[in-house]
Amino acid sequence: MSIARIRSFAFSGIEAMPVEVQVQIAPGLPAFLIVGLPDKAVAEARERVRASLTAMGLALPPKRVLINLAPADLLKEGSHFDLPIALAVLAAMDVLPREEIAEFAALGELSLDASLNAVAGVLPAAIAAENAGLGLICPAAQGGEAAWSGGGSVLAPTDLLALINHFRGLQVLAPAEPGGVAEPGMTPDLADVRGMETAKRALEVAAAGGHNLLLIGPPGAGKSMLAARLPGLLPDLTPREALEVSMVHSVAGMLDGGRLLKRPPYREPHHSASQAALTGGGNRARPGEVSLAHRGVLFLDELPEFPRAALEALRQPMESGRTTVARAMAHVTYPARFQLIAAMNPCRCGHLGDAARECGRAPRCGEDYQNRISGPLLDRIDLVLQVQPVAPAELSHAPTGEPTRVIAERVARAREAQRGRGGEGGALTNAEADAGALALDAEAKSLAAQAAERLHLSPRGYARTLRVARSIADLAGETVIRRRDVAEALAYRHRPAVTVRPAAS
């Protein structure tokens, strides 16, 4: 009887859970069995392993080959178990040295010709292997991604034969090098936007503090145009943020070329997206759009057209910065600290308030349309802005506005002040800050208290107003929130945009 072991990983959110792949080759009727709660993709590994060995001129011994994935009560999902199963089988067959194989963790999918295909989750697996004092074996296409773990030995062969030759001393695989940083994409410039000074100011405040923003206006008013220019105002991710974001994208299999992300992600799902697509789910509890937008922007155009259940599911991650996918077998948690930017028409036809173009059901159609957005969800939106189209005559005469580069510099200085207040491990933006710890002068406190009572602000709405005021103060370089900062923040709070007209006498 021969036994060999190697380490691999299962994934719970972005956490890599250690799994020991144990192989026993014992006398008995020829069989190839996989136990340890494997899913369909893992169970099919036996055929891919058998075909890969055949492609290299090897064959399984005519004995009972048993693969156990321990711990046995943890669900094993995904094709990345192909490589560790094959390596452990080869070690049990004495093709590979068992002692050396036991010093590595492995993950990768096998092709029928024994080449290795890319899999999801290499970055968190590499970090977990490094913490456990192990090297990592992964496909060649993801060696740069795994090398970001730092320090550990990362082997990234193109196929199984190259790995066998390396361990048998017939060739040497060079350790993988970090894959570099993803280049930022081009974003449109705010200097191209003529007029709309109030909207551009609100966009700057939202970018400075990471605040949620809702733009309401008729078709063609420029809502999507403004939202597309927000990413250019945001500063680069810090190293800690870049690692968090890249781990989420690695688990989702979306880390292109193993390059870390340095720019905040920007996600804009269609309004037909389901609740699982937005918050995560599916058969394998994959991350949703709120997690793929972690430390970045989630833009929801035509907000009321999204399914009601999907919108209500946003409330918990908007408040806590994480989302949990509940399953009978497990609860999977993903980070989801995103900035929500939403846009909507004032009514279904989009022309509410324009007597020449609004439909015959106005203003009731506007009430019905805007009531698709619940009060609790609106209470979590820090800035609500009515966007009006700019007249063609004004477009031709309006001066060129400030370029994105200039505004981004102010936003970056404001973000630096926020990180300084938060300290190591504290809030990175004002949107996450403790409102009770914000410094206000006497006049600002008085105005905030009066407004909270008169406008019937909820405790959450009051706290979010103070956070917006803090961002306005940061843009001005002030250390204390002043009355004018609170007044501007209050101007952005949501107010019902539709009022029922009195019946004609």
C-alpha positions as CSV (number, residue, x, y, z in Angstrom):
1,M,0.0,0.0,0.0
2,S,1.3,3.5,-1.0
3,I,0.1,6.9,0.4
4,A,1.0,10.4,-0.7
5,R,-0.3,13.9,0.3
6,I,-0.3,17.4,-1.1
7,R,-2.1,20.6,-0.1
8,S,-4.7,22.5,-2.0
9,F,-7.5,24.9,-1.2
10,A,-11.3,25.3,-1.2
11,F,-12.7,28.8,-1.2
12,S,-15.2,30.5,1.2
13,G,-15.6,34.0,-0.2
14,I,-12.1,35.3,-0.7
15,E,-10.7,33.1,2.1
16,A,-8.7,30.0,1.0
17,M,-9.6,27.0,3.2
18,P,-6.8,24.4,3.3
19,V,-7.6,21.0,1.9
20,E,-5.3,18.0,2.1
21,V,-5.4,15.7,-1.0
22,Q,-4.6,12.2,0.2
23,V,-4.0,9.4,-2.3
24,Q,-3.9,5.7,-1.4
25,I,-2.9,3.0,-3.9
26,A,-3.8,-0.4,-2.5
27,P,-4.3,-4.0,-3.8
28,G,-7.8,-4.7,-5.0
29,L,-10.0,-4.5,-8.0
30,P,-8.9,-1.6,-10.3
31,A,-10.8,1.5,-9.4
32,F,-10.3,5.3,-9.2
33,L,-12.4,6.8,-6.4
34,I,-12.7,10.4,-5.1
35,V,-14.3,10.9,-1.7
36,G,-14.5,14.0,0.6
37,L,-17.7,15.8,-0.6
38,P,-16.6,16.6,-4.2
39,D,-18.9,18.4,-6.6
40,K,-19.4,17.3,-10.2
41,A,-16.3,19.2,-11.5
42,V,-14.1,17.5,-8.9
43,A,-15.6,14.1,-9.6
44,E,-14.8,14.5,-13.3
45,A,-11.1,15.0,-12.4
46,R,-10.5,11.3,-12.5
47,E,-11.1,11.3,-16.3
48,R,-8.9,14.3,-16.9
49,V,-6.1,12.9,-14.7
50,R,-6.3,9.5,-16.5
51,A,-6.2,11.2,-19.9
52,S,-3.2,13.4,-18.9
53,L,-1.2,10.4,-17.7
54,T,-2.0,8.6,-21.0
55,A,-0.8,11.7,-22.9
56,M,2.6,11.4,-21.1
57,G,2.9,7.7,-21.7
58,L,1.9,6.7,-18.2
59,A,-0.9,4.6,-16.9
60,L,-2.6,4.1,-13.6
61,P,-1.6,0.9,-11.8
62,P,-4.2,-1.9,-11.9
63,K,-5.0,-1.4,-8.3
64,R,-7.5,0.5,-6.1
65,V,-6.7,4.2,-6.2
66,L,-8.5,6.2,-3.5
67,I,-8.4,10.0,-3.3
68,N,-9.6,11.6,-0.1
69,L,-10.1,15.3,0.1
70,A,-9.8,16.3,3.8
71,P,-11.6,17.6,5.7
72,A,-14.4,15.4,4.4
73,D,-17.3,17.6,5.6
74,L,-16.1,20.7,3.6
75,L,-17.7,21.0,0.1
76,K,-15.0,20.8,-2.7
77,E,-16.0,22.8,-5.8
78,G,-14.1,23.5,-9.0
79,S,-11.7,22.0,-11.5
80,H,-8.6,23.4,-9.7
81,F,-8.3,20.1,-7.8
82,D,-7.1,18.4,-11.0
83,L,-3.5,19.3,-10.5
84,P,-3.1,18.4,-6.8
85,I,-4.9,15.0,-7.4
86,A,-2.5,14.2,-10.4
87,L,0.6,15.2,-8.4
88,A,-0.4,13.1,-5.4
89,V,-1.2,10.1,-7.6
90,L,2.2,10.5,-9.3
91,A,3.9,10.7,-5.9
92,A,2.1,7.6,-4.7
93,M,3.3,5.9,-7.9
94,D,6.9,7.0,-7.0
95,V,7.1,9.1,-10.2
96,L,7.6,12.2,-8.0
97,P,9.4,12.5,-4.7
98,R,6.8,12.5,-1.9
99,E,8.8,14.7,0.6
100,E,9.3,17.5,-2.0
101,I,5.7,17.4,-3.2
102,A,4.5,17.7,0.4
103,E,6.2,21.1,0.7
104,F,3.9,22.6,-2.0
105,A,0.3,23.4,-2.4
106,A,-1.2,23.2,-5.9
107,L,-4.2,24.2,-8.0
108,G,-4.9,24.0,-11.7
109,E,-7.1,22.4,-14.3
110,L,-5.7,19.7,-16.6
111,S,-6.3,19.4,-20.3
112,L,-6.5,16.0,-22.0
113,D,-2.9,16.6,-23.3
114,A,-1.6,17.3,-19.8
115,S,-1.3,21.1,-20.2
116,L,-2.5,23.3,-17.4
117,N,-5.4,25.7,-17.7
118,A,-6.1,28.8,-15.6
119,V,-8.4,28.6,-12.6
120,A,-10.0,31.1,-10.3
121,G,-8.6,32.0,-6.8
122,V,-4.9,31.7,-7.4
123,L,-4.0,35.0,-5.5
124,P,-5.8,34.1,-2.2
125,A,-4.5,30.6,-2.5
126,A,-0.9,31.9,-2.9
127,I,-1.3,34.1,0.1
128,A,-2.7,31.2,2.2
129,A,0.2,29.0,1.0
130,E,2.7,31.6,2.0
131,N,1.2,31.9,5.4
132,A,1.4,28.2,5.8
133,G,5.1,28.1,4.8
134,L,4.4,26.3,1.6
135,G,5.3,26.9,-2.0
136,L,2.6,27.0,-4.7
137,I,2.3,25.2,-8.0
138,C,-0.1,26.8,-10.5
139,P,-0.7,27.2,-14.3
140,A,1.9,29.2,-16.2
141,A,-0.7,31.8,-17.2
142,Q,-1.2,32.7,-13.5
143,G,2.4,32.5,-12.2
144,G,2.6,36.3,-12.1
145,E,-0.6,36.5,-10.1
146,A,0.6,34.0,-7.5
147,A,4.0,35.7,-7.2
148,W,2.3,38.7,-5.6
149,S,2.0,36.7,-2.4
150,G,5.8,37.5,-1.9
151,G,8.6,35.4,-0.5
152,G,7.3,31.9,-1.3
153,S,8.5,29.6,-4.1
154,V,6.0,29.7,-7.0
155,L,6.3,27.2,-9.8
156,A,4.2,27.9,-12.9
157,P,4.7,25.1,-15.5
158,T,2.9,25.0,-18.8
159,D,2.1,21.3,-18.5
160,L,2.4,18.3,-16.2
161,L,5.4,16.9,-17.9
162,A,7.5,20.0,-17.3
163,L,6.7,19.7,-13.6
164,I,7.7,16.1,-13.5
165,N,11.0,16.9,-15.2
166,H,11.6,19.7,-12.7
167,F,11.2,17.5,-9.6
168,R,13.3,14.7,-11.2
169,G,16.1,17.1,-11.9
170,L,15.8,17.0,-15.7
171,Q,15.0,20.7,-16.1
172,V,14.7,23.7,-13.9
173,L,11.5,25.8,-13.6
174,A,12.4,29.4,-12.8
175,P,10.4,30.9,-9.9
176,A,7.5,33.1,-11.2
177,E,7.8,36.9,-11.1
178,P,5.0,39.3,-10.1
179,G,2.8,40.0,-13.0
180,G,2.8,43.8,-12.8
181,V,0.0,46.3,-12.4
182,A,-3.0,46.7,-14.7
183,E,-3.0,49.8,-16.8
184,P,-5.8,52.2,-16.1
185,G,-8.4,52.6,-18.9
186,M,-9.2,56.0,-20.5
187,T,-12.0,58.0,-18.8
188,P,-13.8,61.0,-20.3
189,D,-12.8,64.4,-19.0
190,L,-15.1,66.7,-17.0
191,A,-13.8,69.6,-19.0
192,D,-16.0,68.4,-21.8
193,V,-19.1,69.0,-19.7
194,R,-20.5,72.5,-20.3
195,G,-22.7,74.1,-17.7
196,M,-24.1,71.8,-15.0
197,E,-22.0,73.4,-12.3
198,T,-24.2,72.1,-9.4
199,A,-24.0,68.6,-10.7
200,K,-20.2,68.7,-11.1
201,R,-19.9,70.0,-7.6
202,A,-22.0,67.2,-6.2
203,L,-19.9,64.7,-8.2
204,E,-16.7,66.2,-6.7
205,V,-18.2,65.9,-3.1
206,A,-19.3,62.3,-3.8
207,A,-15.8,61.4,-5.0
208,A,-14.1,63.1,-2.1
209,G,-15.9,61.2,0.6
210,G,-17.0,58.0,-1.2
211,H,-20.6,59.0,-0.9
212,N,-23.6,57.4,-2.6
213,L,-25.2,59.7,-5.2
214,L,-28.6,59.6,-7.0
215,L,-29.1,61.7,-10.2
216,I,-32.7,62.4,-11.2
217,G,-33.5,64.0,-14.5
218,P,-35.2,63.7,-17.9
219,P,-33.6,61.7,-20.7
220,G,-30.6,63.4,-22.2
221,A,-29.9,65.6,-19.2
222,G,-26.4,64.1,-18.8
223,K,-26.8,61.7,-15.9
224,S,-24.9,58.8,-17.4
225,M,-22.3,61.3,-18.8
226,L,-21.6,62.6,-15.3
227,A,-21.4,59.1,-13.8
228,A,-18.9,58.0,-16.5
229,R,-16.6,60.8,-15.4
230,L,-16.6,59.9,-11.7
231,P,-13.9,57.2,-11.9
232,G,-11.4,59.7,-13.2
233,L,-11.8,61.7,-10.0
234,L,-10.9,58.9,-7.7
235,P,-7.4,58.3,-6.4
236,D,-5.5,55.1,-7.0
237,L,-6.1,52.3,-4.6
238,T,-3.8,51.9,-1.6
239,P,-1.7,48.7,-1.5
240,R,-4.1,47.3,1.0
241,E,-7.1,48.2,-1.1
242,A,-5.4,46.9,-4.3
243,L,-4.9,43.5,-2.6
244,E,-8.5,43.3,-1.4
245,V,-9.9,44.2,-4.8
246,S,-7.6,41.9,-6.7
247,M,-8.4,38.9,-4.4
248,V,-12.1,39.4,-5.2
249,H,-11.4,39.5,-8.9
250,S,-9.1,36.5,-8.6
251,V,-11.9,34.4,-7.0
252,A,-14.2,35.5,-9.8
253,G,-11.6,34.5,-12.4
254,M,-11.4,38.1,-13.7
255,L,-7.8,39.1,-12.8
256,D,-6.4,39.7,-16.3
257,G,-2.9,38.4,-16.8
258,G,-2.2,38.2,-13.1
259,R,-1.9,42.0,-12.9
260,L,-3.0,43.7,-9.7
261,L,-5.6,46.4,-10.0
262,K,-4.5,49.9,-9.0
263,R,-7.6,51.8,-10.1
264,P,-11.0,51.6,-8.3
265,P,-13.2,49.2,-10.3
266,Y,-16.2,50.6,-12.1
267,R,-19.2,48.2,-12.6
268,E,-22.4,49.1,-14.5
269,P,-24.8,46.1,-14.7
270,H,-27.9,46.2,-16.8
271,H,-31.2,46.8,-15.1
272,S,-32.3,43.3,-16.0
273,A,-29.7,41.9,-13.5
274,S,-31.0,39.5,-10.9
275,Q,-30.5,39.7,-7.1
276,A,-27.9,36.9,-7.3
277,A,-26.1,38.9,-10.1
278,L,-26.0,42.0,-7.9
279,T,-25.2,40.6,-4.5
280,G,-23.7,37.2,-5.3
281,G,-25.0,33.7,-5.5
282,G,-25.5,30.9,-8.0
283,N,-24.6,27.3,-7.7
284,R,-21.1,28.1,-6.4
285,A,-21.9,31.3,-4.5
286,R,-19.9,33.5,-6.8
287,P,-19.2,37.2,-6.0
288,G,-21.8,39.6,-7.4
289,E,-21.5,43.1,-8.8
290,V,-21.4,44.7,-5.3
291,S,-18.3,42.7,-4.5
292,L,-16.7,43.2,-7.9
293,A,-17.2,47.0,-7.3
294,H,-15.5,46.7,-3.8
295,R,-13.5,49.9,-3.2
296,G,-14.9,51.3,-6.4
297,V,-18.1,52.5,-8.1
298,L,-21.3,50.6,-8.8
299,F,-23.4,52.5,-11.3
300,L,-27.0,51.6,-11.6
301,D,-28.7,53.3,-14.6
302,E,-32.5,53.3,-14.7
303,L,-32.6,52.5,-11.0
304,P,-36.4,51.9,-10.7
305,E,-36.2,49.4,-13.5
306,F,-34.1,47.0,-11.4
307,P,-36.1,44.2,-9.7
308,R,-37.4,45.3,-6.4
309,A,-35.9,42.4,-4.5
310,A,-32.5,43.1,-6.1
311,L,-32.6,46.8,-4.9
312,E,-33.7,45.9,-1.4
313,A,-30.8,43.4,-1.2
314,L,-28.4,46.3,-1.6
315,R,-29.4,47.8,1.7
316,Q,-27.3,45.5,3.9
317,P,-24.0,45.7,2.0
318,M,-24.4,49.5,1.6
319,E,-24.5,49.8,5.4
320,S,-22.0,47.1,6.5
321,G,-19.6,46.9,3.5
322,R,-20.0,43.2,3.0
323,T,-22.5,40.8,1.6
324,T,-23.3,37.2,2.8
325,V,-24.6,34.5,0.5
326,A,-26.5,32.0,2.6
327,R,-26.7,28.4,1.6
328,A,-27.9,25.2,3.3
329,M,-24.3,23.9,3.4
330,A,-22.4,27.2,4.2
331,H,-22.5,31.0,4.5
332,V,-20.1,32.8,2.2
333,T,-19.2,36.4,2.9
334,Y,-17.6,38.7,0.3
335,P,-16.4,42.3,0.9
336,A,-18.7,44.9,-0.7
337,R,-17.6,48.4,0.3
338,F,-18.7,50.2,-2.9
339,Q,-19.9,53.6,-3.8
340,L,-23.3,53.6,-5.4
341,I,-24.0,56.0,-8.2
342,A,-27.5,55.7,-9.6
343,A,-29.5,57.5,-12.2
344,M,-33.2,57.6,-12.9
345,N,-35.9,59.5,-14.9
346,P,-38.5,61.4,-12.8
347,C,-41.2,59.2,-14.3
348,R,-41.7,56.4,-16.8
349,C,-41.9,58.8,-19.8
350,G,-39.2,60.9,-18.4
351,H,-40.7,64.3,-18.9
352,L,-42.5,65.0,-15.6
353,G,-42.7,68.8,-15.1
354,D,-42.5,69.6,-18.8
355,A,-46.0,70.7,-19.6
356,A,-45.4,70.3,-23.3
357,R,-44.1,66.8,-23.1
358,E,-45.4,65.0,-20.0
359,C,-48.0,62.3,-20.3
360,G,-51.6,62.5,-19.3
361,R,-51.1,60.7,-16.0
362,A,-48.8,63.3,-14.6
363,P,-48.0,63.8,-11.7
364,R,-49.4,60.5,-10.5
365,C,-47.1,58.6,-12.9
366,G,-44.1,60.2,-11.3
367,E,-45.3,59.2,-7.8
368,D,-45.8,55.6,-8.9
369,Y,-42.4,55.5,-10.6
370,Q,-40.4,57.0,-7.8
371,N,-42.1,54.9,-5.2
372,R,-40.4,51.9,-6.7
373,I,-37.4,53.1,-4.7
374,S,-38.1,52.4,-1.0
375,G,-37.5,54.9,1.8
376,P,-34.9,52.8,3.5
377,L,-32.8,52.6,0.3
378,L,-33.1,56.3,-0.3
379,D,-32.1,57.0,3.3
380,R,-28.8,55.3,2.5
381,I,-28.1,57.6,-0.4
382,D,-26.1,60.7,0.7
383,L,-26.6,63.0,-2.2
384,V,-29.7,63.3,-4.4
385,L,-29.5,65.8,-7.2
386,Q,-32.1,67.0,-9.8
387,V,-30.3,67.2,-13.1
388,Q,-31.8,69.5,-15.8
389,P,-30.8,69.5,-19.4
390,V,-28.7,72.4,-20.6
391,A,-30.2,74.6,-23.3
392,P,-28.5,74.3,-26.7
393,A,-27.8,78.0,-26.7
394,E,-26.1,77.8,-23.3
395,L,-24.0,74.8,-24.5
396,S,-22.5,76.9,-27.3
397,H,-21.6,79.8,-25.1
398,A,-20.7,78.1,-21.7
399,P,-17.0,78.2,-20.8
400,T,-14.9,75.1,-20.6
401,G,-15.0,73.7,-17.1
402,E,-12.2,72.5,-14.8
403,P,-10.4,69.4,-16.2
404,T,-10.7,66.1,-14.4
405,R,-7.0,66.3,-13.4
406,V,-7.4,69.5,-11.4
407,I,-10.5,68.2,-9.6
408,A,-8.9,64.9,-8.9
409,E,-6.0,66.6,-7.1
410,R,-8.5,68.2,-4.7
411,V,-10.2,64.9,-4.2
412,A,-6.8,63.2,-3.5
413,R,-5.9,65.8,-0.9
414,A,-9.3,65.3,0.8
415,R,-8.8,61.5,0.8
416,E,-5.4,62.0,2.4
417,A,-6.9,64.0,5.2
418,Q,-9.5,61.3,5.8
419,R,-6.9,58.5,6.0
420,G,-5.0,60.6,8.4
421,R,-8.0,60.9,10.7
422,G,-8.8,57.2,10.4
423,G,-5.3,56.0,11.2
424,E,-4.0,52.5,10.6
425,G,-6.9,50.1,10.2
426,G,-9.5,52.9,10.5
427,A,-12.0,54.4,8.1
428,L,-10.5,55.1,4.7
429,T,-13.2,57.5,3.6
430,N,-15.8,59.8,5.2
431,A,-18.5,57.4,4.1
432,E,-17.2,54.9,6.6
433,A,-16.3,57.4,9.4
434,D,-18.0,57.5,12.8
435,A,-20.2,60.6,12.6
436,G,-20.1,61.0,16.4
437,A,-16.3,61.7,16.1
438,L,-16.6,64.5,13.6
439,A,-15.7,68.0,14.8
440,L,-18.3,70.7,14.3
441,D,-18.3,74.3,15.4
442,A,-21.1,75.7,17.5
443,E,-23.1,77.2,14.5
444,A,-22.8,74.0,12.5
445,K,-24.1,71.9,15.4
446,S,-27.0,74.2,15.9
447,L,-28.0,74.1,12.2
448,A,-27.6,70.3,12.0
449,A,-29.8,69.9,15.0
450,Q,-32.5,72.2,13.7
451,A,-32.5,70.7,10.3
452,A,-32.7,67.2,11.7
453,E,-35.9,68.1,13.5
454,R,-37.5,70.2,10.8
455,L,-36.7,67.8,7.9
456,H,-37.5,64.7,10.1
457,L,-34.1,63.1,9.4
458,S,-33.6,59.6,10.6
459,P,-30.5,59.0,12.8
460,R,-28.9,57.4,9.7
461,G,-29.8,60.4,7.5
462,Y,-28.4,62.8,10.2
463,A,-25.1,60.9,10.4
464,R,-24.8,60.7,6.6
465,T,-25.4,64.5,6.3
466,L,-22.6,65.1,8.8
467,R,-20.3,62.9,6.8
468,V,-21.1,64.8,3.6
469,A,-20.4,68.0,5.4
470,R,-17.0,66.6,6.5
471,S,-16.1,65.9,2.9
472,I,-17.1,69.4,1.9
473,A,-14.9,70.8,4.6
474,D,-12.0,68.5,3.5
475,L,-12.3,69.9,0.0
476,A,-11.9,73.4,1.4
477,G,-8.9,72.3,3.6
478,E,-10.8,73.0,6.9
479,T,-10.2,71.0,10.0
480,V,-13.6,71.8,11.5
481,I,-17.1,71.4,9.9
482,R,-18.6,74.9,9.6
483,R,-22.2,76.1,9.2
484,R,-21.9,76.5,5.4
485,D,-20.6,72.9,5.0
486,V,-23.7,71.6,6.8
487,A,-26.0,73.9,4.8
488,E,-24.6,72.5,1.5
489,A,-24.8,68.9,2.7
490,L,-28.5,69.5,3.7
491,A,-29.2,70.8,0.2
492,Y,-28.2,67.4,-1.2
493,R,-30.6,65.4,1.1
494,H,-33.4,63.6,-0.6
495,R,-36.8,65.4,-0.8
496,P,-39.9,64.2,-2.5
497,A,-39.6,65.4,-6.1
498,V,-43.3,64.8,-6.9
499,T,-46.2,66.7,-5.5
500,V,-49.9,66.2,-6.4
501,R,-51.4,69.2,-8.0
502,P,-54.7,70.4,-6.6
503,A,-57.8,69.5,-8.7
504,A,-59.0,72.3,-10.9
505,S,-62.0,74.1,-9.5
